[in-house]
Amino acid sequence: MATRVRVLARHASQSRSPVEPIVYSAAVYPDDGDIHVAPLWACNHEHQSAGEAYGCGLAWIEDDEGEEAASSA
């Protein structure tokens, strides 16, 4: 079960500004304490804030838990 969301920050792609804006994305990891494990899921779109990206990761966890409950019923 996935229980950890990481927010990743990076420069926006194809920005023509002299100061490149920062965009965020979320990745969901299993809560097993291993920092070198691959993510279970990562969003493939850009968010304008870290909070928005974190919410995206939490939404995926909620959807994933709902699917697991439905498949076990």
C-alpha positions in Angstrom: 0.0 0.0 0.0 1.3 3.4 -0.9 1.5 5.9 1.9 4.2 8.4 1.1 4.0 11.4 -1.3 7.1 13.2 -2.5 6.9 16.5 -4.3 9.6 17.1 -6.9 10.5 20.6 -8.1 12.2 21.4 -11.4 12.5 24.2 -13.9 9.6 24.5 -16.4 10.2 23.1 -19.8 10.6 25.4 -22.8 10.4 28.6 -20.8 11.6 31.8 -22.7 11.9 33.8 -19.5 15.4 34.8 -18.3 14.4 33.4 -14.9 13.1 29.9 -15.4 9.9 29.3 -13.3 9.7 26.3 -11.0 7.0 23.7 -11.5 6.2 20.7 -9.3 5.1 17.1 -9.7 4.1 14.4 -7.3 5.4 10.8 -6.9 3.9 8.1 -4.6 6.2 5.6 -2.8 5.5 2.6 -0.6 6.1 3.3 3.0 8.9 0.7 3.5 11.7 3.0 4.6 13.9 2.3 1.5 14.9 5.5 -0.1 16.1 3.8 -3.3 12.8 2.2 -4.3 11.1 3.2 -7.5 7.8 5.2 -7.2 4.5 3.3 -7.6 3.1 6.3 -9.5 4.2 9.7 -10.7 2.0 12.4 -12.2 2.9 13.3 -15.8 1.8 16.9 -15.6 3.1 20.1 -14.1 1.7 21.9 -11.0 2.2 25.6 -10.1 2.6 25.0 -6.4 4.0 22.3 -4.1 0.6 22.0 -2.3 -1.2 21.4 -5.6 1.3 18.6 -6.5 0.9 17.1 -3.0 -2.9 17.1 -3.4 -2.5 15.3 -6.7 -0.5 12.5 -5.0 -3.0 12.3 -2.2 -5.9 12.0 -4.7 -4.1 9.1 -6.4 -3.6 7.3 -3.1 -7.3 7.7 -2.3 -8.3 6.4 -5.8 -5.9 3.5 -5.5 -7.2 2.5 -2.1 -10.8 2.7 -3.4 -9.8 0.4 -6.3 -8.1 -2.1 -3.9 -11.2 -2.2 -1.7 -13.5 -2.7 -4.6 -11.4 -5.6 -6.0 -11.3 -7.4 -2.7 -15.0 -7.1 -2.1 
